[in-house]
Amino acid sequence: MSSSDLVIAINKDHDAPIFSVADFGIVGDIFTVLPEVIEEVKKIQAER
């Protein structure tokens, strides 16, 4: 991850260590959050 340009973390535990290195963090269940994130990315791409 140290060579990544962007790190986005999704985890149910708001104290998860990944949040200390992530650029963006979302506290929640991945199976709930990820589909919503994908839809938003698709909307942004469609506007371009």
C-alpha distance (Angstrom), angle and dihedral (degrees) to the residues before:
residue distance angle dihedral
M1 . . .
S2 3.78 . .
S3 3.80 90.5 .
S4 3.81 94.1 46.3
D5 3.79 119.5 111.0
L6 3.80 92.7 -146.3
V7 3.80 133.3 17.6
I8 3.79 120.3 -165.9
A9 3.80 117.1 -175.1
I10 3.80 126.7 -161.3
N11 3.78 115.6 -174.1
K12 3.79 137.5 147.5
D13 3.80 91.3 -137.1
H14 3.80 110.0 77.6
D15 3.82 88.7 -160.3
A16 3.82 95.0 54.0
P17 3.83 112.2 138.0
I18 3.82 91.7 -127.8
F19 3.80 89.5 73.7
S20 3.80 90.6 66.7
V21 3.81 91.0 64.3
A22 3.80 100.2 31.4
D23 3.79 122.2 103.1
F24 3.80 89.2 -149.4
G25 3.77 128.1 19.6
I26 3.78 130.7 -165.6
V27 3.80 120.4 -169.9
G28 3.79 108.6 -147.6
D29 3.77 147.1 77.3
I30 3.80 111.8 -54.4
F31 3.80 92.1 -138.9
T32 3.81 90.0 57.9
V33 3.80 99.4 36.6
L34 3.80 102.3 41.2
P35 3.82 98.1 59.7
E36 3.81 89.2 52.1
V37 3.81 91.8 48.9
I38 3.81 90.6 49.7
E39 3.82 91.4 51.8
E40 3.80 91.5 50.9
V41 3.81 91.9 49.1
K42 3.81 89.6 50.7
K43 3.82 90.4 51.8
I44 3.79 91.2 50.9
Q45 3.80 91.9 48.1
A46 3.81 91.4 49.4
E47 3.81 90.6 54.5
R48 3.80 92.3 57.6
